[in-house]
Amino acid sequence: MDGSMNKVIIVEGKSDKDKIATILDEPVEIICTNGTLGLSKLEELAIAIEDRDVYILVDADDAGHKLRKLLQRELPNAEHLYIHKMYREVAKTPLMYLAKVLVGAHFNIHKNCLG
């Protein structure tokens, strides 16, 4: 594993991944769960990334809450990042708002994302 990719963000879908990737100004592995992960896949993932800085950023809806709970059980040391529930989906959250969430978690972001 490349030592510079110590941070991992877990998101639900590819559109979430793409949006976050445009904001970040540092190497971060972004993993898509595609909404659901089987328990065995989740355990595999947890083992693979347990020694890294893991962040969870999922939608503010029922599916996102369920996924967050599952991930929390498997990755108890993960840091949870939240979007405002009025946006509901990471992919529909304004870039500037997402950038502030990521800055708050000490990620390096492209300065133009802060407006």
C-alpha positions in Angstrom: 0.0 0.0 0.0 1.2 3.5 -0.8 1.9 5.3 2.5 0.6 8.6 1.1 -2.9 7.1 0.8 -3.5 6.9 4.5 -6.9 8.5 4.4 -10.0 6.7 3.2 -13.5 8.1 2.7 -16.4 5.7 2.4 -19.3 7.0 0.3 -22.4 5.4 -1.2 -22.2 6.0 -4.9 -20.0 6.9 -7.8 -21.5 10.4 -8.1 -20.6 11.0 -4.5 -17.1 9.8 -5.1 -16.7 12.0 -8.2 -17.9 15.1 -6.4 -15.6 14.6 -3.4 -12.6 13.8 -5.7 -13.0 17.2 -7.4 -12.8 19.0 -4.0 -9.8 17.1 -2.5 -6.3 18.4 -3.0 -4.5 15.4 -1.5 -4.3 11.7 -2.2 -7.3 10.0 -0.6 -8.8 6.6 -1.4 -12.6 7.0 -1.9 -14.5 3.7 -1.6 -18.0 3.3 -2.9 -20.4 0.9 -1.2 -22.9 1.3 -4.0 -25.6 1.7 -1.3 -25.2 -1.8 0.1 -22.5 -4.1 1.2 -22.9 -7.7 2.2 -21.7 -8.5 5.7 -18.7 -10.6 4.4 -17.7 -7.8 2.0 -18.0 -5.3 4.9 -15.8 -7.4 7.1 -13.2 -7.7 4.3 -13.2 -4.0 3.8 -12.9 -3.3 7.6 -9.8 -5.6 7.8 -8.2 -4.0 4.7 -8.5 -0.5 6.0 -8.4 -0.8 9.8 -5.0 0.7 10.1 -5.9 3.8 8.1 -7.8 7.0 8.9 -11.3 6.2 7.8 -14.1 8.7 7.3 -17.7 7.9 6.5 -19.7 10.4 4.4 -23.1 9.0 3.4 -26.5 10.5 2.4 -28.7 12.0 5.1 -31.6 9.6 4.3 -32.8 6.2 5.7 -30.5 4.2 3.5 -27.6 6.4 4.5 -28.4 6.0 8.2 -28.6 2.2 7.9 -25.3 2.1 6.1 -23.7 4.4 8.7 -24.8 2.1 11.5 -23.4 -1.0 9.7 -20.1 0.8 9.1 -19.9 2.0 12.6 -20.2 -1.5 13.9 -17.4 -2.8 11.6 -15.2 0.4 11.8 -15.7 1.7 15.3 -12.7 4.1 15.0 -14.0 5.8 11.8 -14.8 9.4 11.9 -18.3 10.3 10.8 -18.8 13.3 8.5 -22.3 14.6 8.0 -24.1 16.7 5.4 -27.2 18.8 6.3 -30.4 16.8 6.0 -31.9 19.5 3.8 -29.5 18.4 1.0 -30.3 14.7 1.6 -27.7 13.3 -0.8 -23.9 13.9 -0.9 -24.1 14.2 -4.7 -26.7 17.1 -4.4 -24.8 18.9 -1.7 -23.3 22.2 -2.8 -19.5 22.0 -3.4 -18.8 24.8 -1.0 -20.7 23.1 1.8 -18.9 19.8 1.2 -15.6 21.6 1.1 -16.3 23.1 4.5 -17.2 19.6 5.9 -13.9 18.2 4.5 -11.8 21.1 5.8 -13.4 20.6 9.2 -12.0 17.0 9.1 -8.5 18.4 8.2 -8.6 17.4 4.5 -6.6 19.5 2.0 -9.0 20.9 -0.5 -8.8 23.0 -3.6 -9.1 26.6 -2.4 -11.5 27.6 -5.2 -14.1 25.2 -3.7 -14.5 27.6 -0.7 -15.8 30.3 -3.0 
